[in-house]
């Protein structure tokens, strides 16, 4: 389409040059009336630039001018403060505007839109009739050939124009296929419009420079729309939508080079920080963006969160906080409503972003200094949404929250210890995880995550706040013993329970007594660990520590019994 437009523009230059210099300049006095007026219309059609526009857009502009005319008049008539005088003025102005619209705008629009077709029709008509004005002498010997050349060029230009116009239908079909291929099913019409916008930009650029398409694709186009230079919120939304769908498609294809690498490279470019800044600010509930745009932006950031340094974005934690806003009680209980679905999706993406961010020590320090962020991140677990409302609707969010908490409680260093204590000081979250271990409706992933977190509890520097009473401590130890002695549980889970029990027994004799009294068969399970190979020495060490604690309880005979 770009090359066709260049060809039409080149022929236009030849037609204008031939008409003005050769015919109107050299043979103007020898032209017949038919040819003179035909050439006049042709030159007007060529200079008005019809071939540089999309017809649908310009037709829409003409319609908007008419609607604006009617709307301005209606506004005057609706205000009757001045009575009949103002109505009379409004009617006069309306008639004048209609006259201008009919006499100037409509002919201009017709010539602007269909000038090339009119010029092609006139040229074809003159080539068929060929009744050019002839007079004696050699001065007009070249008039007929000159007119033939001009009309032939105009017809050739019209053929190119019609052919280029037909390519628009192919472009629409191609845009529809691309939109479907890259997963625009949910927003099919919007996605197809975005792809058409990309094709239009490529065509316009190729008209000026045929090499414009080199190195450009949907990924680069999306980033260009999202860059700070793009002031239109519609362009930004279109770019976010395209990039999100591309990333989702790439996740289905799996890891590998290509578009995914290109996206990473663009994120690492000089302008990427400004693009990321715009994406983060899109999260805010007070912003101008719709829920759909916020979802797209959140998924993009979630995909690229591993490369983000929060220190470069001072307002980053506050923006992420906006994704973790809990819906109202009615929206929590309404599983099928669109707002509730939006809130759940935003919360999931916010938790995924945090899960990737806390893998970096510098990010952990910043997150550690934002207690509100961590509180909101643990809120789905603290509020016990899966047991209080619905397992199916909230399982994904609670799973994401537990995944984040699991990474927090295993974080190394002083920052990790602080994060771990914040998790374990949340008594409501601990209670919910204990419920998960006893619930038959919770899926296996929830069970494993809750268990991994709870078995880290003895490692917390001030975890005693979570087990501040003898009753709560005994309850937690009994839970670990029940898992350890349950042979139907996975071996790795039983081993984690054993390690947690070991750490608890080392913290005091009272814990060892609770462990021993928790089950009548605890000795059997401990002794069963003795005949192990060298790869399971850690279990033997656990057994030895337990026996040491047992015989130091003060009444070993009763304990053995």
C-alpha positions in Angstrom: 0.0 0.0 0.0 2.9 2.3 0.7 4.5 1.7 -2.7 1.1 2.1 -4.4 0.6 5.5 -2.7 4.1 6.6 -3.8 3.2 5.6 -7.4 -0.1 7.5 -7.2 1.8 10.6 -5.9 4.4 10.3 -8.6 1.8 10.1 -11.3 0.0 13.1 -9.7 3.2 15.2 -10.1 3.4 14.2 -13.8 -0.3 15.0 -14.4 0.0 18.4 -12.7 3.2 19.2 -14.5 1.9 18.1 -17.9 -1.4 19.9 -17.5 0.0 23.3 -16.3 3.2 23.5 -18.3 2.4 21.7 -21.6 -1.3 22.0 -22.1 -2.5 25.1 -20.2 0.8 26.8 -20.8 1.4 26.0 -24.5 -2.0 25.1 -25.9 -4.5 27.0 -23.7 -5.9 29.1 -26.7 -6.3 26.1 -28.9 -8.2 23.9 -26.4 -11.8 23.2 -27.0 -14.4 23.9 -24.3 -14.7 20.2 -23.4 -11.0 19.7 -22.9 -10.5 23.1 -21.2 -13.0 22.3 -18.5 -11.9 18.7 -18.2 -8.4 19.8 -17.6 -9.5 22.4 -15.1 -11.4 19.8 -13.1 -8.5 17.4 -13.3 -6.0 19.9 -12.0 -8.4 20.8 -9.1 -8.8 17.1 -8.2 -5.0 16.6 -8.3 -4.1 19.6 -6.1 -6.7 18.9 -3.4 -4.9 15.8 -2.2 -7.6 13.2 -2.2 -5.2 10.4 -2.5 -3.5 11.1 0.8 -6.5 10.3 3.0 -8.7 7.4 4.1 -12.1 7.9 2.7 -14.0 6.7 5.7 -12.2 9.2 8.0 -12.9 12.2 5.7 -16.6 11.2 5.3 -16.8 11.1 9.1 -15.3 14.6 9.3 -17.9 15.9 6.9 -20.6 14.3 8.9 -19.2 15.8 12.1 -19.2 19.3 10.6 -22.9 18.9 9.8 -23.7 17.6 13.3 -21.7 20.5 14.8 -23.7 23.0 12.7 -27.0 21.5 13.9 -25.8 21.3 17.5 -24.6 24.9 17.7 -28.0 26.1 16.4 -29.9 23.9 18.8 -27.9 25.3 21.6 -28.9 28.8 20.6 -32.6 27.9 20.3 -32.6 26.1 23.6 -31.8 29.3 25.5 -34.9 31.6 25.2 -33.7 34.3 27.5 -33.9 37.0 24.8 -37.2 35.8 23.4 -38.1 36.0 19.7 -35.1 38.2 18.7 -32.6 35.5 19.6 -34.7 32.8 17.8 -34.7 35.0 14.7 -30.9 35.5 14.9 -30.5 31.7 15.4 -32.6 31.0 12.3 -30.7 33.5 10.2 -27.4 32.0 11.3 -28.6 28.5 10.6 -29.6 29.4 7.1 -26.3 31.0 6.5 -24.5 28.0 7.8 -26.6 25.7 5.6 -25.8 27.8 2.6 -22.0 27.6 3.3 -22.3 23.9 3.9 -24.2 23.3 0.7 -22.3 25.7 -1.6 -18.8 25.2 -0.3 -18.3 22.3 2.0 -20.3 19.7 0.1 -18.7 20.3 -3.3 -15.3 20.6 -1.7 -15.9 17.3 0.1 -17.1 15.6 -3.0 -14.1 16.8 -4.9 -11.8 15.9 -2.0 -13.2 12.4 -1.7 -14.0 11.5 -5.3 -11.8 13.8 -7.3 -9.6 11.1 -8.6 -12.5 9.0 -9.7 -14.0 12.1 -11.4 -10.7 12.9 -13.1 -10.4 9.2 -14.2 -13.9 9.2 -15.6 -13.4 12.5 -17.5 -10.1 11.3 -18.9 -11.6 8.0 -20.1 -14.5 9.8 -21.7 -12.1 12.1 -23.6 -9.9 9.3 -24.7 -13.0 7.5 -26.1 -14.4 10.5 -28.0 -11.1 12.1 -29.0 -13.0 15.1 -30.5 -10.1 17.5 -29.7 -10.3 21.0 -31.2 -8.2 21.2 -34.3 -7.1 24.2 -36.4 -4.8 24.7 -39.3 -1.0 25.1 -39.1 1.7 23.3 -37.3 1.4 25.2 -34.0 -1.2 22.7 -32.7 0.3 19.6 -34.3 1.2 18.1 -30.9 -2.1 19.1 -29.1 -3.7 15.7 -29.7 -0.7 13.6 -28.5 -0.3 15.9 -25.5 -3.9 15.4 -24.5 -3.7 11.7 -25.1 -0.6 11.5 -22.8 -2.4 13.6 -20.1 -5.6 11.6 -20.2 -3.7 8.3 -20.3 -1.7 9.3 -17.2 -4.9 10.3 -15.4 -6.6 7.0 -16.3 -3.4 5.1 -15.1 -3.5 7.0 -11.9 -7.2 6.1 -11.4 -6.4 2.4 -11.9 -3.7 2.6 -9.3 -6.0 4.4 -6.9 -8.8 1.8 -7.3 -6.3 -1.0 -6.9 -4.9 0.6 -3.7 -8.4 1.0 -2.5 -9.1 -2.7 -2.9 -6.0 -3.5 -0.8 -7.9 -1.9 2.1 -10.2 -4.9 2.1 -7.2 -7.2 2.2 -5.8 -5.2 5.0 -9.0 -5.5 7.0 -9.0 -9.2 6.5 -5.3 -9.4 7.5 -5.9 -7.3 10.6 -8.8 -9.6 11.6 -6.6 -12.7 11.2 -3.7 -11.1 13.2 -6.1 -9.9 16.0 -7.5 -13.5 16.2 -4.1 -15.1 16.2 -2.7 -12.9 18.9 -5.6 -13.5 21.2 -7.8 -10.4 20.9 -11.0 -12.6 21.2 -12.2 -10.7 24.3 -11.8 -7.3 22.7 -11.9 -8.4 19.0 -13.2 -5.2 17.4 -10.9 -3.0 19.6 -8.0 -5.3 18.8 -8.6 -5.3 15.1 -8.8 -1.5 15.2 -5.4 -1.4 16.9 -3.9 -3.6 14.2 -5.5 -1.4 11.5 -3.9 1.6 13.2 -0.5 -0.2 13.0 -1.0 -0.9 9.3 -2.0 2.7 8.7 1.1 4.0 10.4 3.3 1.6 8.4 1.7 2.7 5.2 2.1 6.4 5.9 5.7 5.9 6.9 6.4 3.8 3.8 5.0 6.5 1.6 7.8 8.8 2.8 10.5 6.2 3.0 10.2 2.6 1.7 12.7 1.4 4.4 10.4 2.7 7.2 9.1 -0.9 7.8 12.6 -2.3 8.6 12.9 -3.2 12.2 9.3 -2.3 13.0 6.6 -4.7 14.2 3.6 -4.8 16.6 6.0 -4.8 19.6 7.8 -1.6 18.6 4.5 0.0 17.5 3.0 -0.8 20.9 6.0 0.8 22.8 5.8 3.9 20.5 2.2 4.3 21.5 3.1 4.0 25.2 6.0 6.4 25.1 5.7 9.8 26.9 5.7 11.6 23.5 2.3 10.0 22.9 -0.1 12.3 24.6 -3.3 10.6 23.6 -4.8 8.3 26.2 -6.4 6.3 23.4 -3.0 5.6 21.9 -1.6 4.5 25.2 -4.6 2.2 25.8 -4.1 0.7 22.4 -0.4 0.1 23.0 -1.0 -1.5 26.3 -3.7 -3.7 24.8 -1.4 -4.9 22.0 1.6 -5.6 24.2 -0.5 -7.5 26.8 -2.0 -9.8 24.2 1.5 -10.4 22.7 2.9 -11.3 26.1 0.1 -13.7 26.8 0.6 -15.4 23.5 4.3 -15.6 24.1 3.6 -17.3 27.5 1.6 -20.0 25.6 4.5 -20.5 23.2 7.0 -20.9 26.1 10.4 -19.3 26.6 12.6 -18.6 23.7 14.1 -15.8 21.6 12.1 -13.4 19.4 9.4 -11.0 20.5 10.0 -11.8 24.2 13.7 -10.8 23.9 12.8 -7.7 21.9 10.4 -6.7 24.7 13.1 -7.2 27.3 15.5 -5.0 25.2 12.9 -2.3 24.8 12.4 -2.3 28.6 16.1 -1.8 29.0 16.2 1.2 26.7 16.7 4.8 27.8 13.0 5.6 27.5 11.7 2.4 29.1 11.8 3.9 32.6 9.3 6.6 31.5 7.1 3.9 29.9 7.3 1.8 33.1 6.5 5.0 35.1 3.3 5.5 33.0 2.4 1.8 33.4 2.7 2.0 37.2 0.7 5.2 37.4 -2.0 3.4 35.3 -2.7 1.3 38.4 -4.1 4.2 40.4 -7.8 4.1 41.0 -8.0 7.9 40.7 -6.5 7.9 37.2 -8.3 8.4 33.9 -7.9 4.8 32.8 -10.7 2.1 32.7 -10.5 -1.2 34.5 -9.6 -3.0 31.3 -6.6 -0.8 30.7 -5.5 -1.2 34.3 -5.7 -5.0 33.9 -3.6 -4.9 30.7 -1.0 -2.6 32.3 -0.9 -4.8 35.4 -0.3 -8.0 33.4 2.6 -6.2 31.4 4.3 -5.1 34.6 3.8 -8.6 36.2 5.5 -10.1 33.2 8.5 -7.7 33.4 8.6 -7.2 37.2 11.8 -9.3 37.6 13.7 -6.4 35.8 12.2 -3.6 37.9 14.2 -1.7 40.5 11.8 0.0 42.9 14.4 2.6 43.8 13.9 4.1 40.3 10.2 4.6 41.0 9.6 6.4 44.2 5.8 6.1 43.9 6.0 2.4 42.8 4.8 0.9 46.1 1.8 3.2 46.3 0.9 2.4 42.8 1.1 -1.4 43.4 -1.0 -0.8 46.6 -3.8 0.4 44.3 -4.0 -3.1 42.7 -4.5 -4.7 46.1 -7.7 -2.8 47.1 -10.2 -5.2 48.5 -13.6 -5.1 46.9 -16.6 -4.2 48.9 -18.5 -6.9 50.8 -21.2 -7.2 48.1 -18.6 -7.4 45.3 -16.7 -10.1 47.3 -19.8 -12.3 47.5 -20.9 -11.6 43.9 -18.8 -14.0 41.9 -20.3 -13.2 38.5 -20.2 -9.4 38.4 -17.8 -7.7 36.2 -16.4 -5.3 38.9 -15.7 -8.2 41.2 -13.9 -10.1 38.4 -11.8 -7.0 37.6 -10.9 -6.5 41.3 -9.8 -10.2 41.6 -7.7 -10.0 38.4 -6.0 -6.8 39.6 -5.3 -8.3 43.0 -3.7 -11.4 41.4 -1.5 -9.4 39.1 -0.5 -7.1 42.0 0.5 -10.2 44.1 2.5 -11.6 41.2 4.3 -8.3 40.8 5.3 -8.3 44.4 6.3 -12.0 44.3 8.8 -11.2 41.5 10.0 -7.9 43.1 10.9 -9.5 46.5 13.4 -11.8 44.8 15.8 -8.8 44.8 17.3 -7.7 48.1 17.1 -3.9 47.3 13.4 -4.3 46.4 12.8 -6.2 49.6 14.2 -3.4 51.7 11.8 -0.9 50.1 8.9 -3.3 50.5 9.9 -3.9 54.1 9.5 -0.1 54.7 5.9 -0.2 53.3 3.9 -2.1 56.0 0.6 -1.0 54.3 1.7 -2.8 51.2 2.4 -6.1 53.0 -0.8 -5.8 55.0 -2.8 -5.5 51.8 -0.9 -8.3 50.2 -1.8 -10.7 53.1 -5.4 -9.4 53.3 -6.9 -12.2 51.2 -5.4 -14.8 53.6 -6.1 -12.7 56.7 -9.7 -12.2 55.8 -10.1 -16.0 55.2 -11.9 -15.3 51.9 -11.8 -18.9 50.7 -13.6 -20.3 53.8 -15.8 -17.3 54.5 -17.1 -16.8 50.9 -16.1 -19.2 48.2 -13.2 -21.6 47.4 -13.6 -21.4 43.7 -13.8 -17.6 43.3 -11.0 -16.7 45.7 -8.6 -19.7 45.5 -6.4 -18.0 42.8 -6.0 -14.9 44.8 -5.3 -16.7 48.1 -2.8 -18.9 46.3 -1.0 -15.9 44.9 -0.9 -14.3 48.4 0.5 -17.5 49.9 3.1 -17.7 47.2 4.3 -14.2 48.1 4.3 -15.0 51.9 6.2 -18.2 51.2 8.9 -16.2 49.5 8.9 -13.6 52.3 9.4 -16.1 55.1 12.4 -17.7 53.3 14.1 -14.5 52.5 17.7 -14.3 53.8 19.4 -11.6 55.8 18.1 -9.0 58.3 15.5 -7.8 55.8 14.2 -11.3 55.4 13.9 -11.7 59.2 11.9 -8.5 59.4 9.6 -9.7 56.6 9.3 -13.1 58.2 8.2 -11.5 61.5 5.6 -9.4 59.8 4.1 -12.5 58.3 4.1 -14.5 61.5 2.8 -11.6 63.6 -0.4 -11.7 61.5 -2.4 -14.0 63.7 -5.4 -14.0 61.4 -3.3 -15.2 58.5 -1.8 -18.0 60.7 -5.3 -19.1 61.7 -6.4 -19.2 58.0 -3.4 -21.4 57.1 -4.2 -23.8 59.9 -7.7 -24.0 58.6 -6.4 -24.8 55.1 -4.4 -27.8 56.5 -7.7 -29.1 58.0 -10.0 -28.3 55.1 -11.1 -30.9 52.6 -12.1 -28.4 50.0 -8.8 -26.6 49.7 -6.7 -27.8 46.8 -3.3 -29.3 47.1 -1.4 -26.2 46.1 -3.0 -24.2 48.9 -2.2 -27.0 51.4 1.5 -27.2 50.4 2.0 -23.4 50.5 0.3 -23.1 53.9 2.4 -25.9 55.2 5.7 -24.5 53.9 4.9 -21.2 55.6 3.9 -22.7 58.9 7.0 -24.9 59.1 9.1 -21.7 58.9 7.4 -20.4 62.0 10.1 -21.5 64.5 12.7 -19.7 62.4 11.2 -16.3 63.1 13.2 -14.2 65.4 10.1 -13.1 67.3 7.7 -15.7 66.3 6.7 -16.1 69.9 4.0 -13.4 69.3 2.3 -15.9 67.0 2.5 -18.6 69.8 2.4 -16.3 72.7 0.2 -18.6 74.8 0.7 -22.2 75.8 -2.6 -23.1 74.1 -1.6 -21.7 70.7 1.8 -23.2 70.9 0.5 -26.6 71.8 -2.1 -26.3 69.0 0.6 -25.6 66.5 2.9 -28.4 67.7 0.0 -30.9 67.6 -0.7 -29.8 64.0 3.0 -30.5 63.0 3.0 -33.9 64.8 -0.2 -34.9 63.0 1.4 -34.2 59.7 4.6 -35.9 60.7 2.9 -39.1 61.8 0.5 -39.2 58.8 2.0 -41.8 56.4 -0.4 -40.7 53.7 1.3 -37.3 53.4 4.1 -36.6 51.0 7.5 -37.6 52.3 8.9 -34.1 51.7 6.1 -32.5 53.7 6.7 -35.0 56.6 10.4 -34.1 56.5 9.6 -30.3 56.7 7.3 -31.0 59.7 10.1 -33.0 61.3 12.6 -30.2 60.9 10.1 -27.7 62.3 9.5 -30.0 65.3 13.3 -30.3 65.8 13.7 -26.5 65.9 10.8 -26.2 68.4 12.3 -28.9 70.6 15.6 -27.0 70.7 13.8 -23.9 71.9 12.8 -25.4 75.2 12.0 -28.6 77.1 8.3 -27.7 77.3 8.0 -28.0 73.6 9.7 -31.4 73.6 7.2 -32.6 76.2 4.3 -31.4 74.0 5.8 -33.1 71.0 6.1 -36.4 72.8 2.6 -36.3 74.3 1.0 -35.2 71.1 0.7 -38.8 69.8 0.8 -42.3 71.3 2.8 -43.5 68.3 5.4 -40.7 68.1 8.1 -43.1 69.3 7.3 -45.6 66.6 7.6 -43.0 63.9 10.8 -41.7 65.4 12.4 -45.2 65.5 11.2 -45.9 62.0 13.5 -43.2 60.9 16.6 -45.0 62.2 17.2 -47.6 59.4 18.0 -45.0 56.7 20.7 -44.7 54.2 23.5 -42.1 54.2 21.4 -39.7 52.2 18.9 -39.4 55.0 21.3 -38.7 57.9 19.3 -35.5 58.7 16.4 -37.7 59.7 18.6 -39.7 62.0 19.9 -36.5 63.6 16.3 -35.4 64.2 15.6 -38.7 66.0 18.6 -38.4 68.2 17.6 -34.8 69.2 14.1 -36.0 70.1 15.4 -38.8 72.3 17.8 -36.4 74.0 14.9 -34.1 74.8 12.7 -36.9 75.9 15.1 -38.3 78.5 15.8 -34.7 79.8 12.1 -34.1 80.6 12.4 -35.0 84.3 10.4 -38.2 84.3 11.9 -40.4 81.5 10.2 -43.5 82.8 6.7 -42.1 82.3 7.7 -40.7 78.9 8.9 -44.1 77.7 5.7 -45.7 79.0 
